[in-house]
């Protein structure tokens, strides 16, 4: 780390900001090139016209909640250039703010290096989703800030970030369930956030129209969960098996997802109870992001941007705590190189769709094991301290 520190104190964060500025230039130059904003504008346009938002016969198109269509209207009105610019800035700012807040919670020394090195490692895997303007970036920042706010017991912030996360993508419900399991007293706040998001579009459109859209939305989510005939190629844990000609049956995949959900729940509860504050929040969000990336049936390569930044910060923390070492070096290389697989077409064709779930499982599994070991060591130290004889007299 003594070699890396002078290099990454400023360079990593500078590259993170510089790459985003390049993205903004590309957005202004060609707003609809390599962009998903066409689908977002389509949703707002159909919402304003009172036309159906969803086509349950298609696995592509508009896949977001009606609240997203309603709240994207101001950006739709700004046009593809200015609206796209504002949308990219919002998502990037929320994610960067979440990372900075997490680093402050970690405490200790070399916080600037910790943030800078973590963002540097995460940049290749995050940049594709940032460039495309995917809601995954906003979802990641909102879920991360939801985790931090809830574990600190901040009710108003919890309500706000839970609402933003659900609006960004319905898969945020996984994070809400985990937060509710960790903080029972916040369950009413989380339920209120969900009800608020559901009710919000009714302020902008007729009730009958919106009720029908919610029915179609529920039907679309159900069909995506059980339909095996779609052209969508999942990049979840089933992808490596499908690639080698051993596809996992839907029932078997569901069993694996349930087992991993229970494992995720048990680990976040353990981290919450045994790890120090700051480290616990990072471990909890990393574990949740791992589940949402690898075991969510609706996963594509850019979905892995959700775990890129928390994994980068966790590796930087591992590097700081262990003063470098083989594990930190290997994980750094894997995370950085995994993000580069989408740059060259031949490499992308070779690694799609099987490589990212394997690489992320190695990274996240190693980091979760390290966090578990830290928690176990802390428990052992506390036990020794409690068992020491007390001197009298």
N, C-alpha and C positions, 0 to 999 in steps of 0.2 A: 504493500500500500504506500510505502514511502516513495516508491517510483511513480505510482499512478496518481498520487494525490496532487502534486503540482500541475499535472496535465489536465486533470478532470475537475479541478476546483471551479473553473469557469467554462472550459471548453464544451463539456457535455450539455450544460444548460444553454450555452450559446448556440450549439448545433440544433437543439430542440426548438428554440425560438426561430433560428434562421431557416430551418426546414419549413416551419409553419408559414413564414413570410413568403417563401417560394410558392407554397400551396395557394396563398391568397392571390399572388400574381397570376397563377394558372387559372384560378377561379374567375378572376376578372377577364382574362384573355379568352378562355373557352369554358363557360360555366357548365355546359352539359357534357363535356368530355370526361370520361371516367368518373361519372357522378351518379348518385342515386337520388339527387334532388328532383329529378323529373317525376319520380313516384310521389314525392312529398307534395309537389305542386299540383299533381293530378288529384291527390286526395282532397286538398283544399278547394280546388276548382269544382270537383264533383259535389263537395259538401255545400258550397255556396249555391250551386245550381239545384240542389235537392235531388241529385241522382245517386244511384247505388255506388257505394265505395268499394264493394268487394265482389269478386268473382270466385265463387267457391269451386269452380271447375278448373281454376288455374292456381298453381303453387307460387306464382310470381305476382308482380303488381303491387298494389297497396296492401300492406300487411299490418297496419298499425291501428291503434284504437281511435274511435271517433274524436276523442279529445285532442289527439295529435293533429288531425285535420283542421279542427277549429282553431287551435292556437298557432298553427303555421300560417294562417291567413294573412297576418300583417307582413310576413316575409314574402308570401306569394304576391302581395300587392306591391312590394318593393321591386319586383322583377327578378329575373334570374341572376343578374350581376350583383346588385346591391343586396338582394335578399340572400343569395348564396354566401356572400361575404359575411353578413351578419350571423348566419347560421353556423358557419365554420368557426367564427370567433367565439360564439357562445359555447359550443361543445369543447373546443380547445381550452378556453379559459376555465371552465368548470373542472376539467380533468387536471389541469396544471395546478389549480387552487387546491384540489383534493390531495395531490401529491405533496405540495408544500405544507399543507396542514398536517399530513401524516408524518412528515419528517420532523416538524416541530414537536409532535407528540412523542417521537422516539427519543428525543433529547440526547444527551451525551455530547461528545466532541465531534468536530468535523462535519457539521450538518450540511454546509455548503457542498462539500465533496460528496456526501451521501446522496443528496438530491441530484447533483450534476452527473455523477457516475450512473445512478439508477436510470435517469432519463436517457443517457447515452445508450445504455444497453437495450432500453425499450424502444428506441426510435425506429429501427428497421421494421419491427413487427407492428408498430402503431401507425406508421406513415401511410400505408395503403388505405386504412379506414378513415384517417384524417383527410387524405386527398379526396376520397369518394364522398365525404360529407355524411358518413353513416351515423345513424343515431346511436350506434354502439359506443361512440366516444362520449356523448352526453350521458348515456346509461351508466357507463363505468364511473364517471365522476360523481353522478348523483347517488349511485349505490354506495360508493366509497364514503361520501360525505354523510349519507344516511347512517352508515355503520358508526362513524366517528361521533355523530350527534346523538345517536341512540345510546351508545355505551357511556356517553357523558351525561345522559339523562336530560338532554335539551329537547323538550316536547315540541316547541314551535319549529325548531330547525328540523326535527324528525318528521313532522307533518309536511313541511315544505319539500324536503329532499325525497321523501317517499312519494309525494305527488309527482314531482318532476321525473323520478325514475319510472313510475308506472306509465306516465305519458310518453316517455321516450320509447319504452318497449314493454309489452306485457310480461316478458320473462322476468322482470324485476320482482314479480311476486315471490320468486324463490328467496330473494334477499329479504323481503318483508317477513316471510315465514321464519327465517333464521333469526332475524332481529327480535321478532315476537317471542321466539323460544328462549332467547337470552335475557330479555327484559319484559316479563309478563305485564308489568304495569303500563307498558307502552302499547299494548295490543289495541286498546280503544283508539289511540291516536292513529295507528296504522290502518285500522278499519275505517276510521273517519277519512283518511287520505284516499283510500280506494273509493269510498262512496262519493267523495268530492270530485274525483276524476271522472267517475261514471256520470255524475249529475251535471258537470260543467258544460258539456256541449248543448244541453237543453236550453241554455241561455241564448244560443245562437241559431237554433233551428227548431222546426215543429216537432212536437213530442212523438207523433205517429211515425214520422220519417226516421227519427233517431232510434225509436224502439225497434223498427225493422232492421236498421243497420246493426244494432247490437245482436239481433237474432242471426243475421248473416255472419257477423264477426265470430260469434260462438261456433257456428257451423263450420266456418273456415278453419278455426283453430282445431276443432275436432277432426276434420278431414285430414289436416296436415299431420296429426299425431298417428293416424291409423292407415293412411293411404301409402301403399308401397309401390304404386304405379307411376308416380310423378317423375318429372324430369329433373327435379332438384336432387343434387348429389350431396348427401350429408357428409360433413367432415368431422363427425364425432368419433367416439371410441370404436364404432362399428366399421369405420372406413378401412383400417388396415386388414380386417378379416375379409371384407368385400373385395379388396384389391387382390388378395391371393386366392380368391374363388371359394371362400368359406363364409358366406354371409350369415350373420346371426339372425335367427327368426325374431319377429317382433315381440313375441311373448318373452323370449330369453333376454332380449335387450331391455325390456321393461323391468324384468327382475333385477338385472344388473343396475339399472338406474335407481331402483328402490333401495337396494343394498348400499349403493354409494351415497344416496341421500341420508341414510341412517349413519353411515360412517362420517359424512360431512357434519351432521348435527352433533355427533359425539365429540368430534375433534374441536369444533368451535366452542362447545361448552367447556371442554378441558382447557383450551387456551384462555377463555374468559376467566376461568377460576384460578388458573395456576400461573399464567405468565404475568409479567409486569405490564402496567398500562402503557400504551404506545406500541410496544412489541405485540401485545395481545391483539390490538385492533388490526395491525398489519397482517398478522397470522390468520385472523378470522376472515378478513376480506380476501386474502389470497386463496384460502381454502374454498370460500364461496365462489370466487371467480373461476377456480379450477373446475368445480362442478358445473357451473353455468356454461363453460366452454366445451368441456369434453363429454358431458353426459346430458346435454340439452339436445333433443332430436333435431332442432332447427339450427344447425351450426354450419357456417361457411368459413372459408379461410380467414376473412377479415374479422370474424367474431373473436378470434384469438387476440385481437388488440385489447380486449377486456382484461386479460391477465398480464399483458406486457409490462405496464408500468408498476403494478404491485410486485411482480416477480423481479423486475429490475431493482426496485428499492430493497426487496428482501435479500437479493444477492449482494447488493452494496452493504447492507447491514451485516450479513454473514462475513463479508470481506473485512469489515471494520472490527467485528467482535473476535474473529479468529486470526486477524493479522494476515490476511491472504490465505494461502493454503491450496491444496489440490482441488478440493470440492468447489470452492468459490471460483477458481480459475476455469474449471471445466464447465460449470453452470453459466458463467459469463459468456464463454465461447458459444455454447449451445444456443442460448437465448439470442445472441446477436446474429449468429449464422442462420438460425431458423427464420428470422425476419427477412433475410436476404434471398431466400429461396424463390420469392416471387419476382425478382428483378429480371432474371434471364429466362426466356421462354422455354428452352429445352429443360432447364433445371426445374422450372415450375411444372411442366408436363410430367416429368419423372416423379416428383414428390407429391403431386396432387392425386388423391385427397388424403393419403395415408400418413404423411410425414409429420405434420403439425400435431395431431393428437398424441403421437408417440413422444415427440420432443417435449411437448408441454407436460405430459405425464411424468417424464424423467425429471424435468425442472421442478414442477410443483411437488412431486412426491419427495424429492430430496429436501426441498425447503420445509415441507410439512414435517418430515422426520427430524430435521434440525430444530425446528420450533418445539416439537414434542420433547426432544432431548433437553433443550433449555428449560422447559417447564419441569421435567423430571428432576433435573439438577437443582432447580430452585426449591422444589418440594423437599429434596434430600437435605439441602442446606438449612431450610426452615426447621426441619425435624431435629437436626443436630443442635441448632440454637435453642430450641424449646426443651431439649433433654439435658442441656448443660446444668450442672449443679450450681445452685445459687449460694454464694459465699455469705455466711452470717457473721455478725460481730464486727 
